[in-house]
Amino acid sequence: MIPFKDDNPSTITPYVTFVLIGCCALVFIGQLLLGGRGNQAAIIAFGLVPVELLSDALPYPGIPAVPDVLTVFTSMFMHGGIMHFAGNMLYLWIFSDNIEDSMGHGRFILFYFLCGVGAALAQAIPEPGSAIPMIGASGAISGVLGAYLLLFPHARVHVGIPFGFYLHVTRFPAGVVLGVWFALQLFSELTTAPGSAGVAFRAHIGGFVVGAALIPFFRKPQFPLLGRRGR
């Protein structure tokens, strides 16, 4: 299922969401301008490398790097390719305006980055010796999805379902769309060989769980858990 919009209007202009998308877009354009080798060096320098974060190891000598703790945040704005970037921004565009609405701009900034930190640690801690750089906004965005599931499970999400060259468009409750998404992350993590490069499924799972755990404390009282706004 490929979501492309929801029937859940927000009551505020999601300025933070716009800024996050804009920052990710600018960084991605910068990555493209750097070219192959330059982009790879930037990913190593600004991406989160678990062995660097959790020890004194330097697996990439000769490549200047920002302080390891800061890479937890810089890595959230980098992407590995156009599909990685486009997919993340699509999910952020669809779901985060309502979460920003549910808590306000300031708290949403804190919420977003806490989800990103939780996602990064969920990916890094199980494999502390990994030298594979982790990049992407998907961990923080997964936190947004976890929050959305708890606040708006009945909101209708428009999705496209590919059947060969035909794309069937329909609507499902957000609880179904996000529940299937989370189940796929769990399945993928369980069936992926440890230490292999690729999608950071543990980060998706960790971010989702952190977002679901935090939303009861960040939401405004008028946004009930498991509410029926947006039907």
Order of alpha helices (4+ residues) and beta strands (2+ residues): beta-alpha-alpha-alpha-alpha-alpha-alpha-beta-beta-alpha-alpha
